């Protein structure tokens, strides 16, 4: 494995300027500044320490990911605004797959059906120890938990869009980035100096929850 993993030259762009260009099934790869992120990147010979996919839910742009709390969906604007590190936007090479739109729907159906599962810490350990050839990796039919890139690869594979010719559990974030079926688009920034990130998904409009009062008895928006 190369000692210098692939890293695209950054093309910074503000989230507000590209939000409406992001499509279902686009990928976001993260390079963190946390010590744990750096250790992970070193152990896995990776530039990236986290991978996730996105989906439009009505008017909200959500990121679907396997994080410490488990498999979850949160607003993409929140994920970018609070992340201490680099966030890179990747897009599928859609011309590589026939009937791409129906396959993407299957990808997102799988991604949403897995939400609520715990984070697959044991799978990370198994993948690390695979380097020592003491663990045989297998993809379960019904996983009880997954780590980030395992979750992403599983969703795309089940949807008929495998990103790489390998097991889900054998996939690190770096290998998602190096898939021949994805391409780097930009490095996304989000200036949240003036507004709390969870108050603003439509960042290009400047609207906050105060502009959308919740009727009595109704649940607040996610």
C-alpha positions in Angstrom: 0.0 0.0 0.0 1.4 3.4 -0.9 2.8 5.5 2.0 1.3 8.6 0.4 -2.4 8.0 -0.2 -4.3 9.7 -2.9 -5.4 13.2 -2.0 -7.0 15.6 -4.5 -5.8 19.2 -4.8 -8.4 21.1 -2.8 -10.9 23.2 -4.7 -12.6 25.1 -1.9 -16.2 26.2 -2.4 -18.9 27.4 0.1 -21.7 25.1 0.9 -24.2 27.8 0.2 -23.0 28.0 -3.4 -23.3 24.3 -4.2 -26.1 23.0 -2.0 -28.6 22.8 -4.8 -26.2 21.0 -7.1 -25.8 18.1 -4.7 -27.6 15.0 -5.8 -29.0 11.8 -4.2 -26.2 9.4 -3.7 -23.3 11.9 -3.7 -20.5 11.0 -1.4 -18.7 13.0 1.3 -15.3 12.1 2.6 -13.8 13.6 5.7 -10.3 14.2 6.9 -10.4 15.0 10.6 -8.2 17.0 13.0 -9.0 14.8 16.0 -6.2 12.7 17.4 -8.4 9.6 16.8 -8.8 10.6 13.2 -5.1 10.9 12.7 -4.5 7.6 14.3 -7.1 6.0 12.1 -5.6 7.6 9.0 -2.1 6.3 10.0 -3.3 2.8 10.8 -5.2 2.5 7.5 -2.7 4.4 5.3 -5.6 6.6 4.4 -6.0 10.3 3.6 -9.6 10.2 4.8 -11.0 9.0 8.2 -14.8 9.0 7.4 -17.2 8.4 4.5 -20.9 9.0 4.1 -23.6 9.4 1.4 -26.4 12.0 1.0 -30.1 12.0 0.2 -32.7 14.7 -0.2 -35.6 14.3 2.2 -38.2 16.7 1.0 -36.5 20.1 1.2 -33.7 18.9 3.6 -30.4 17.6 2.4 -29.4 14.8 4.8 -26.1 12.9 5.3 -26.5 9.2 6.1 -23.5 7.9 8.1 -22.1 5.4 10.6 -20.7 7.5 13.4 -20.0 6.9 17.1 -23.7 7.0 18.1 -24.6 4.5 15.4 -26.1 4.7 11.9 -27.8 8.1 11.7 -29.1 10.8 9.4 -28.5 14.5 10.1 -28.6 17.7 8.0 -25.5 17.9 5.8 -25.1 21.5 6.7 -24.7 20.5 10.3 -22.2 17.8 9.6 -20.0 20.2 7.6 -20.4 23.2 9.9 -19.3 21.3 13.1 -16.7 19.1 11.5 -13.1 20.0 12.5 -11.3 19.1 9.3 -11.5 18.9 5.6 -14.8 17.8 3.9 -14.6 16.6 0.2 -17.5 16.2 -2.1 -17.4 13.2 -4.5 -19.9 12.3 -7.2 -20.7 9.0 -8.9 -19.7 8.5 -12.5 -23.3 7.8 -13.5 -22.4 6.9 -17.0 -20.7 3.7 -15.6 -24.1 2.2 -14.6 -27.2 1.6 -16.7 -30.6 2.5 -15.2 -28.8 4.6 -12.6 -31.8 6.4 -11.1 -33.6 3.2 -10.2 -30.4 1.8 -8.7 -29.9 4.9 -6.7 -33.4 4.5 -5.2 -32.4 1.0 -4.1 -29.2 2.4 -2.6 -31.1 4.9 -0.6 -33.7 2.4 0.5 -31.0 0.2 1.9 -29.3 3.2 3.6 -32.5 4.3 5.3 -33.4 0.8 6.4 -30.1 0.4 8.2 -30.5 3.6 10.2 -30.5 2.9 14.0 -28.0 0.1 13.9 -25.0 0.5 16.2 -21.6 1.6 15.0 -19.6 -1.5 14.0 -16.6 -1.1 16.3 -16.0 -4.9 16.2 -15.9 -4.7 12.3 -13.2 -2.1 12.5 -11.1 -4.3 14.8 -11.6 -7.3 12.5 -10.6 -5.2 9.5 -7.4 -4.0 11.2 -6.4 -7.5 12.4 -7.0 -8.8 8.8 -3.6 -7.2 8.0 -2.1 -9.8 10.4 -4.1 -12.5 8.6 -5.6 -13.7 11.9 -9.2 -12.9 11.0 -11.2 -14.0 7.9 -13.5 -11.2 6.8 -17.1 -12.0 5.9 -20.0 -9.7 5.0 -23.1 -10.7 7.1 -26.4 -11.0 5.3 -28.0 -8.9 8.1 -25.3 -6.9 9.8 -25.8 -5.9 13.5 -23.6 -2.9 13.1 -21.3 -1.2 10.5 -18.5 1.3 10.3 -18.7 4.3 8.0 -17.2 3.0 4.7 -18.5 -0.5 5.2 -22.0 1.0 5.4 -21.5 3.1 2.3 -20.1 0.2 0.2 -22.9 -2.1 1.4 -25.6 0.3 0.4 -24.2 0.8 -3.1 -23.5 -2.9 -3.6 -27.0 -3.9 -2.6 -28.4 -1.2 -4.9 -26.4 -2.6 -7.9 -23.7 0.0 -7.9 -20.6 -1.6 -6.3 -17.9 1.0 -5.8 -15.1 -1.6 -5.6 -14.6 -5.3 -6.2 -14.1 -6.2 -2.5 -16.1 -7.1 0.6 -18.0 -4.3 2.4 -16.1 -4.9 5.6 -12.8 -4.7 3.8 -13.5 -1.1 2.6 -11.8 1.9 4.1 -12.8 5.5 3.3 -9.6 5.9 1.2 -10.8 3.1 -1.0 -14.1 4.8 -1.6 -12.2 7.8 -2.8 -10.0 5.7 -5.1 -12.9 3.9 -6.7 -12.9 4.2 -10.5 -16.7 4.9 -10.2 -16.4 8.2 -8.3 -14.8 11.6 -8.9 -13.8 14.4 -6.7 -15.8 17.6 -7.2 -14.8 20.1 -4.5 -13.8 20.7 -0.9 -16.8 22.2 0.9 -16.6 24.9 3.5 -19.4 26.2 5.7 -19.1 29.6 7.5 -21.2 29.3 10.6 -19.7 32.3 12.4 -23.0 34.2 12.4 -25.6 31.5 12.7 -25.9 28.3 14.6 -25.5 25.4 12.1 -28.6 23.5 13.1 -30.7 26.6 12.6 -29.7 26.8 8.9 -29.9 24.2 6.2 -30.9 26.6 3.4 -27.8 28.6 4.0 -28.1 30.6 0.8 -31.4 32.1 1.9 -30.4 33.1 5.4 -33.6 31.7 6.9 -33.6 30.3 10.4 -36.2 28.4 12.4 -37.5 31.8 13.6 -38.7 32.4 10.1 -40.7 29.1 10.2 -42.7 29.1 13.5 -44.0 25.7 14.6 -47.7 25.4 15.1 -48.9 24.6 18.7 -48.7 20.8 19.3 -46.5 20.2 16.2 -43.1 18.6 16.3 -40.2 20.9 15.4 -38.4 20.2 12.1 -35.5 17.7 12.1 
